[in-house]
Amino acid sequence: MFTAPPEASVLLASYAVQAKFGDFDEDTYKPGMLASEDLLPQRVIDQYQMTLEMWEERIRVWYADHRGMSRDEAEMEYLKIAQDLDMYGVNYFPILNKKETELWLGVTALGLNIYEKENKLQPKTTFTWSEIRHISFDDKKFIIKPVDKNAPNFVFFSHKLRMNKLILDLCMGNHDLFMRRRKPDSMELQQMKAAAKEEKQRRQVQRNRLAREKQLREEAERERATMEQRLLQYQEEIRLANEALRRSEESADLLAEKSRVAEEEARLLSQKAAEAEQEITRLRLTAMRKDEEKLSRMSKKYNSQKLSVLLSPWKEKTREAEMLTARLVEESEKRVAEANKLKDELLKARAAEKQAKEKLLDFLSRTTSYVGSNTASPISVICYNTLPPLSSGYGTELSLLDSEASTSPDLNLNLTSYDLIAHGDADQLSLEIEKERVDYLEKSKHLQNQLRELRSEIAVLKVGDKQTDYDQLHDEQVKLGENKYSTLKKSKSGSTKSRVAFFEEL
C-alpha cells in the first residue's frame, strides 16, 4: 500500500480510467460516470471542501487529455507516476536495533531502508544491494554483512518470528531482480522479446490506422456540420433574395402602373392646356373683334374716360383667362416631371430585380457546387473494449518472488541466510537506474507542472484538521523542496561503516 498526495491521486485516477475505458468520448460520457468508479481514496476526499462532481471534473479533464493512449501505455504512465511516491514499492517490517529503538525496515527494489517509528516517508539511512554481501537470521536476530570488510555487521531484531522468513525471501527476490537486469537474455527470451516487439509495432500501426480513421471520421463529421450550416445559411439567403425579388417585382408593377397613369394624366393635361390655350386665343380674337366694333361705335358716343370704365370688365376677364392658362401649364409641367420621376424609379426597380435574380442564381450555383464537392464517405466507428482496473503495482510481484525464492535450487536448502556476494556490475546498475529515473523526470516536466497547478488550485479548499500524519509530512517535504529521491540520496551519503554506526545510535 502506498499513500499518494491528492494531485497525484487525481492523475493516477485519470490513467486508470484511460486503461479501463479507452479514449474519452464526449458522446458517451455521462456526468457521474467517473465518480461511481471509486477512483479516489476517502482520505483524499475528506481533506478538501470539494464534492464528488468537482473531483470528477478534474479527473475528466486529464482523462480527455490522454486521448490516443493505449491500455499498455496508460498502465506504464500509471506506474511511472506511482514509482515516484515515497511509499511505493516499500514493504515495511517493525524492527529493533541494539538499543531497542523501535524502527521500520523497508525492503525495496534498490536496497534496505531504515525509518523512524513515526515517519515512513523519509528513511534515516539506506543500504543498497550493491554494498550488501550476506543476509542471515537466527531466531529473532538478523545479521547483514557489508561488502566493505572494514565496516561492522549491520544487526537488527525482529520479534515477529513468522515475518523473518518473509523478510529474507523479499531480500532475495528484490536482489535477484536488481541483478537480473544485467544478465544477458537467453535465446528464448530474445526471441520472445523480438516477437513482442513486432507485435507491439503491429498494434501500434493498427492503433495509428484506427486513430487516423477516427480523425478522418471526426473531420468528416465537422465538415458535414459546417456544410449543413452553410446550406442553412444559403437557404436563408435564397429565401431573403426571393422575398426581395418578389417585393421588387411588386414595386416594379406598381411603379409601372403609376407611371402609366401619370403619363395619361400628363397627356390629358397637355391636351386640355392646348385646348384651353386655343379657346383663349379664339375668345381673345372674338372679343377683340367685338371690342373693336363696340369701341368704334362707342367712341363715337363717349369720351375716353367713360370708355376705359366700360372696358375694365373685359380686361379683368382677360387677366383671369391668362392666369387659368398659366395654372394649367404649371400643373401640366408638374405631371410631366412626376411621370419622369416614376420612370426613373421604374428603371431602378427593374435594375434591382435583375440584380436580385443574378444573386439568387449565384447562390444556387455555389450551393450546388459546394454540396457536390464535399460529399464525405462513411467511416467506420472505433470501439474500445472495457478493461479491468489497474492493480496496486507491486503486490503480485512480491508474491511471485516468494514462490520463486522458496523453490530456487540455488538456496542449498538454507532457509535462514542468503549470500549476495556480488556481481561486479551492481554499482554500475545503480548508476543506470538513477540515470533512467533522471531521464524520465526530464521528460515529465510538463506533467510536474500540471501537478503543481492542480495542487495550487485546490490548496484553498483544504481542510487542515482532516490531514493525516503522512500528508502533513509530505507537505513539509514539498515546502523544503525535497522528494523521494533527494531523501534517498541523503540517506545513502557517507560510508557503509558510518551508516551502520548511525543506525546503532538511533
C-alpha positions in Angstrom: 0.0 0.0 0.0 1.3 3.5 -0.8 0.0 6.9 0.0 -0.4 9.4 -2.8 -0.9 13.2 -2.4 -4.2 14.5 -3.7 -2.9 15.9 -7.0 -1.1 12.6 -7.8 -4.2 10.6 -6.8 -6.2 12.6 -9.5 -3.6 11.9 -12.1 -3.4 8.2 -11.2 -7.2 8.0 -11.4 -7.2 9.5 -14.9 -4.7 6.9 -16.2 -6.7 4.1 -14.5 -9.8 5.3 -16.3 -7.9 5.5 -19.6 -6.7 1.9 -19.2 -10.3 0.8 -18.4 -12.5 2.7 -20.8 -10.1 3.7 -23.6 -10.3 7.2 -25.2 -12.6 9.8 -23.8 -15.7 10.1 -25.8 -17.9 13.3 -25.4 -20.9 11.5 -26.8 -20.9 8.5 -24.4 -19.6 10.3 -21.3 -22.2 11.0 -18.7 -21.7 13.1 -15.6 -21.3 10.9 -12.5 -19.8 8.0 -14.5 -16.3 8.5 -13.1 -17.5 9.3 -9.6 -19.1 5.9 -9.4 -15.8 4.2 -10.1 -14.4 4.9 -6.6 -11.2 6.2 -8.0 -10.0 8.4 -5.1 -9.3 7.2 -1.6 -11.6 8.5 1.1 -8.6 10.1 2.8 -8.1 12.5 -0.1 -11.9 13.3 -0.4 -12.1 14.1 3.3 -9.3 16.6 3.2 -10.9 19.1 0.8 -14.2 21.0 0.7 -15.0 19.5 -2.7 -17.9 17.5 -3.9 -17.5 14.3 -5.9 -18.6 16.2 -9.0 -15.7 18.6 -8.5 -13.2 15.8 -8.2 -14.8 14.1 -11.2 -14.4 17.2 -13.4 -10.7 17.4 -12.6 -10.2 13.7 -13.4 -12.3 14.1 -16.6 -10.0 17.0 -17.8 -6.9 14.8 -17.6 -8.7 11.8 -18.9 -9.7 13.7 -22.0 -6.0 14.8 -22.3 -4.9 11.1 -22.6 -6.7 10.7 -26.0 -4.9 8.2 -28.3 -3.1 6.4 -25.4 -3.3 2.6 -25.4 -4.0 0.5 -22.3 -0.4 -0.6 -22.0 0.8 3.0 -22.3 -1.7 4.1 -19.7 -0.6 1.4 -17.3 3.0 2.3 -17.8 2.3 6.0 -17.2 0.4 5.0 -14.1 3.4 3.0 -12.8 5.8 5.9 -13.7 3.8 8.2 -11.5 3.4 5.7 -8.7 7.1 4.9 -8.6 7.9 8.4 -7.5 5.6 8.2 -4.5 7.5 7.8 -1.2 5.8 4.6 0.0 5.6 2.9 -3.4 7.4 -0.5 -3.6 8.3 -0.5 0.0 7.4 -3.4 2.3 7.6 -2.3 6.0 8.5 -4.5 8.9 8.9 -3.5 12.6 12.4 -4.0 13.9 14.6 -3.0 16.9 18.3 -2.0 16.9 20.7 -2.9 19.7 19.4 0.0 21.8 15.9 -1.5 21.3 14.7 1.6 19.5 11.5 0.8 17.6 12.2 1.3 13.9 10.8 0.3 10.5 12.7 -1.8 8.0 11.8 -1.1 4.4 12.6 -3.7 1.8 12.7 -2.1 -1.7 14.0 -2.9 -5.2 17.1 -0.8 -4.5 18.1 -1.9 -1.0 17.1 -1.7 2.6 15.8 1.5 4.2 15.6 2.3 7.9 12.7 4.6 9.0 11.8 6.1 12.4 8.7 4.8 14.0 6.6 7.8 13.2 7.9 8.5 9.7 7.6 6.0 6.9 8.3 8.6 4.2 11.8 9.7 4.9 14.4 7.0 5.5 17.1 7.8 8.1 19.6 5.6 6.4 19.8 3.2 3.4 21.9 0.2 2.4 21.9 -0.6 -1.3 22.1 -4.2 -2.6 25.4 -3.4 -4.2 27.0 -2.9 -0.7 25.4 -5.9 1.0 27.3 -9.2 0.9 25.2 -11.6 3.0 21.9 -11.7 4.9 21.0 -14.3 7.6 18.8 -14.6 10.7 18.9 -16.8 13.8 15.7 -16.8 15.7 15.0 -13.0 16.1 18.4 -11.7 15.1 19.2 -10.6 11.6 22.8 -10.2 10.6 23.7 -8.3 7.4 27.3 -8.4 6.3 28.5 -5.5 4.1 30.8 -5.9 1.1 33.2 -3.4 2.8 35.4 -5.6 5.0 36.2 -2.6 7.3 32.5 -2.0 8.1 30.9 -3.8 11.0 27.9 -6.1 10.5 24.5 -4.5 10.4 22.4 -6.1 13.1 18.7 -5.7 13.9 16.0 -7.7 15.7 12.5 -8.8 14.6 10.3 -10.2 17.3 7.6 -11.4 14.9 9.1 -14.8 14.0 6.7 -15.5 11.3 7.9 -12.5 9.4 11.6 -13.4 9.5 11.4 -15.9 6.6 9.3 -13.3 4.6 11.9 -10.6 5.2 14.7 -13.0 3.9 12.6 -14.0 0.9 11.8 -10.4 0.0 15.5 -9.5 0.2 16.4 -12.5 -2.0 13.7 -11.7 -4.6 14.5 -7.9 -4.8 18.2 -8.5 -5.0 17.7 -11.1 -7.7 15.5 -8.7 -9.7 18.1 -6.0 -9.1 20.8 -8.1 -10.7 18.8 -9.8 -13.3 18.6 -6.6 -15.3 22.4 -7.0 -16.1 22.2 -10.6 -17.1 22.2 -11.3 -20.9 18.9 -12.6 -22.2 18.6 -16.2 -23.2 18.0 -17.1 -26.8 14.4 -18.0 -26.0 13.9 -14.7 -24.2 15.4 -12.8 -27.0 13.0 -14.4 -29.4 10.1 -13.7 -27.1 11.2 -10.0 -26.9 11.6 -9.8 -30.7 8.2 -11.3 -31.2 6.7 -9.0 -28.5 8.4 -6.0 -30.2 7.0 -7.0 -33.6 3.5 -7.4 -32.1 3.8 -4.1 -30.4 4.8 -2.4 -33.7 1.9 -4.2 -35.4 -0.5 -3.0 -32.8 0.9 0.5 -32.9 0.4 0.6 -36.7 -3.1 -0.6 -36.2 -3.7 2.0 -33.5 -2.3 4.6 -35.8 -4.6 3.5 -38.6 -7.6 3.4 -36.3 -6.7 6.8 -34.9 -6.3 8.1 -38.4 -9.7 6.7 -39.4 -11.3 8.2 -36.3 -9.7 11.5 -37.1 -11.0 11.4 -40.6 -14.4 10.5 -39.4 -14.4 13.4 -36.9 -13.2 15.7 -39.6 -15.9 14.4 -42.0 -18.5 15.0 -39.2 -17.2 18.5 -38.6 -17.2 19.2 -42.4 -20.7 17.8 -42.7 -21.9 20.0 -39.8 -20.2 23.0 -41.4 -21.7 22.2 -44.8 -25.2 21.8 -43.2 -24.7 25.2 -41.5 -23.6 26.8 -44.8 -26.5 25.1 -46.5 -29.0 26.6 -44.0 -27.3 30.0 -44.4 -27.6 29.7 -48.2 -31.3 28.7 -47.9 -31.9 31.7 -45.7 -30.1 34.0 -48.1 -32.1 32.4 -51.0 -35.4 33.0 -49.1 -34.4 36.6 -48.4 -33.4 37.0 -52.1 -36.7 35.5 -53.2 -38.6 37.9 -50.8 -36.6 40.9 -52.1 -37.3 39.7 -55.7 -41.0 39.4 -55.0 -41.1 42.9 -53.4 -39.1 44.4 -56.2 -41.4 42.8 -58.8 -44.5 44.2 -56.9 -42.8 47.6 -56.6 -41.9 47.5 -60.3 -45.5 46.6 -61.3 -46.9 49.3 -59.0 -44.4 51.9 -60.3 -45.2 50.9 -63.9 -48.9 51.4 -63.2 -48.3 54.7 -61.6 -46.0 55.8 -64.5 -48.8 54.8 -66.9 -51.4 56.8 -65.0 -49.1 59.8 -64.7 -48.3 59.7 -68.4 -52.0 59.5 -69.2 -52.8 62.4 -66.8 -49.9 64.4 -68.2 -51.2 63.8 -71.7 -54.7 64.8 -70.8 -53.5 67.9 -69.0 -51.3 68.8 -72.0 -54.3 68.3 -74.3 -56.6 70.3 -72.0 -53.9 73.0 -71.8 -53.6 73.2 -75.6 -57.4 73.2 -76.0 -57.6 75.9 -73.3 -55.0 78.0 -75.0 -56.7 77.6 -78.3 -60.0 78.5 -76.8 -58.5 81.5 -75.0 -56.9 82.6 -78.3 -60.2 82.2 -80.1 -62.0 84.1 -77.4 -59.5 86.8 -77.4 -59.7 87.2 -81.1 -63.5 87.2 -81.0 -63.6 89.5 -78.0 -61.1 91.8 -79.7 -63.2 91.9 -82.8 -66.3 92.6 -80.8 -64.5 95.1 -78.7 -63.1 96.8 -81.7 -66.6 97.0 -83.1 -68.0 98.3 -79.8 -65.2 100.7 -79.4 -65.7 102.1 -82.7 -69.4 102.5 -82.0 -68.8 103.8 -78.5 -66.0 106.1 -79.5 -68.5 107.9 -81.5 -70.8 108.3 -78.5 -68.5 108.6 -75.4 -65.3 110.3 -74.4 -62.1 108.4 -73.5 -62.7 108.3 -69.6 -66.0 106.7 -70.0 -64.6 104.3 -72.5 -61.9 103.0 -70.0 -64.6 102.4 -67.4 -66.6 100.4 -69.8 -63.6 98.3 -70.9 -62.4 97.3 -67.4 -64.7 94.2 -67.2 -63.3 92.8 -70.4 -59.7 93.4 -69.1 -60.5 91.6 -65.9 -61.8 88.6 -67.8 -58.7 88.6 -70.0 -56.4 88.5 -66.9 -58.4 85.6 -65.3 -58.1 83.7 -68.6 -54.4 84.2 -68.7 -54.0 83.1 -65.0 -56.0 80.0 -65.7 -53.9 79.2 -68.7 -50.7 79.7 -66.6 -52.0 77.3 -63.8 -52.9 74.7 -66.4 -49.4 74.9 -67.9 -47.7 74.7 -64.5 -49.9 71.7 -63.5 -49.0 70.0 -66.7 -45.3 70.6 -66.2 -45.6 69.1 -62.7 -47.3 66.0 -64.0 -44.7 65.6 -66.7 -41.9 65.8 -64.0 -43.7 63.3 -61.8 -44.1 61.0 -64.8 -40.3 61.3 -65.5 -39.5 60.5 -61.8 -41.7 57.5 -61.9 -40.0 56.3 -65.0 -36.6 56.6 -63.3 -37.9 54.7 -60.2 -39.2 52.0 -62.5 -35.8 51.7 -64.2 -34.1 51.4 -60.8 -36.7 48.8 -59.6 -36.1 46.7 -62.7 -32.3 47.0 -62.2 -32.7 45.8 -58.6 -34.9 43.0 -59.8 -32.2 42.0 -62.3 -29.5 42.1 -59.6 -31.6 40.0 -57.1 -32.2 37.4 -59.8 -28.5 37.3 -60.6 -27.6 36.9 -56.8 -30.2 34.2 -56.5 -28.7 32.3 -59.4 -25.2 32.8 -58.0 -26.3 31.3 -54.6 -27.9 28.4 -56.3 -24.8 27.6 -58.4 -22.5 28.0 -55.4 -24.6 25.7 -53.2 -24.8 23.1 -55.9 -21.1 23.1 -56.5 -20.3 23.0 -52.7 -22.6 20.1 -52.0 -21.2 18.2 -54.9 -17.6 18.6 -53.9 -18.0 17.9 -50.2 -19.8 14.5 -50.1 -18.0 12.5 -47.4 -17.7 8.8 -47.5 -18.8 6.9 -44.4 -16.0 5.9 -42.0 -16.2 3.0 -39.5 -16.7 3.8 -35.8 -13.9 2.8 -33.5 -14.9 0.8 -30.4 -12.8 0.0 -27.3 -13.2 -2.9 -25.0 -13.7 -2.4 -21.4 -10.6 -3.1 -19.4 -10.1 -4.3 -15.8 -8.8 -1.8 -13.2 -5.1 -1.4 -12.5 -3.5 -3.4 -9.7 -1.7 -1.8 -6.8 1.6 -2.1 -8.7 3.7 -4.4 -6.6 1.7 -6.9 -4.5 1.6 -9.6 -7.3 5.3 -9.2 -8.0 6.2 -9.8 -4.4 4.0 -13.0 -4.2 5.8 -14.3 -7.2 9.1 -13.5 -5.6 8.2 -15.5 -2.6 7.3 -18.6 -4.6 10.4 -18.2 -6.8 12.8 -17.7 -3.9 11.4 -20.6 -1.9 11.7 -23.0 -4.8 15.1 -21.8 -6.2 17.7 -24.6 -6.3 20.5 -22.1 -5.6 19.5 -21.8 -1.9 21.1 -25.2 -1.0 18.2 -25.7 1.4 19.5 -22.9 3.7 16.3 -21.1 4.7 17.9 -18.7 7.2 20.7 -17.0 5.1 21.4 -15.7 1.7 24.7 -14.8 0.0 24.6 -11.6 -2.0 28.3 -11.6 -3.0 28.4 -9.8 -5.8 28.3 -9.3 -9.2 30.8 -6.6 -10.2 28.1 -4.7 -12.2 26.0 -3.9 -9.2 27.3 -0.3 -8.8 27.1 0.3 -12.5 23.5 -1.0 -12.4 22.6 1.5 -9.6 24.0 4.3 -11.8 22.0 3.1 -14.8 18.8 3.0 -12.7 19.4 6.5 -11.5 20.1 7.8 -15.0 16.9 6.3 -16.3 15.0 8.0 -13.5 16.6 11.4 -14.2 15.8 11.0 -17.9 12.2 10.2 -17.2 12.0 13.3 -14.9 13.3 15.5 -17.6 10.6 14.2 -20.0 7.9 14.6 -17.4 8.4 18.3 -16.7 5.1 19.1 -18.3 3.4 16.6 -16.1 5.1 18.0 -13.0 3.9 21.5 -13.9 0.3 20.1 -14.2 0.6 18.6 -10.8 1.8 21.8 -9.3 -1.0 23.8 -10.9 -3.6 21.4 -9.5 -2.0 21.5 -6.1 -2.2 25.3 -6.1 -5.8 25.2 -7.4 -7.2 23.0 -4.7 -5.0 24.4 -1.9 -7.6 27.0 -0.9 -10.2 24.2 -0.4 -8.0 22.2 2.0 -9.4 21.3 5.4 -6.3 21.3 7.7 -7.6 19.2 10.6 -8.6 16.3 8.2 -5.0 15.7 7.1 -3.2 12.5 8.1 0.2 12.5 9.6 1.7 11.3 6.4 0.0 14.1 4.4 1.5 16.7 6.8 4.9 15.1 6.4 4.6 15.2 2.7 3.6 18.9 2.7 6.6 19.7 4.8 8.8 17.7 2.4 7.4 19.7 -0.5 7.9 23.0 1.2 11.6 22.1 1.7 11.9 21.2 -2.0 12.6 17.5 -1.3 11.2 14.4 -2.8 11.6 10.6 -2.6 14.9 10.6 -4.5 16.5 13.5 -2.7 15.8 11.9 0.7 17.2 8.6 -0.6 20.3 10.3 -1.8 20.8 11.9 1.6 20.2 8.6 3.4 22.9 6.9 1.2 25.5 9.5 1.8 28.6 8.5 3.8 30.5 5.2 4.0 28.8 1.9 4.9 30.7 2.0 8.2 29.4 5.4 9.2 25.8 4.5 8.3 26.0 1.3 10.3 27.2 3.3 13.3 24.4 5.9 12.7 21.8 3.0 12.7 23.1 1.7 16.0 22.7 5.1 17.6 19.1 5.7 16.5 
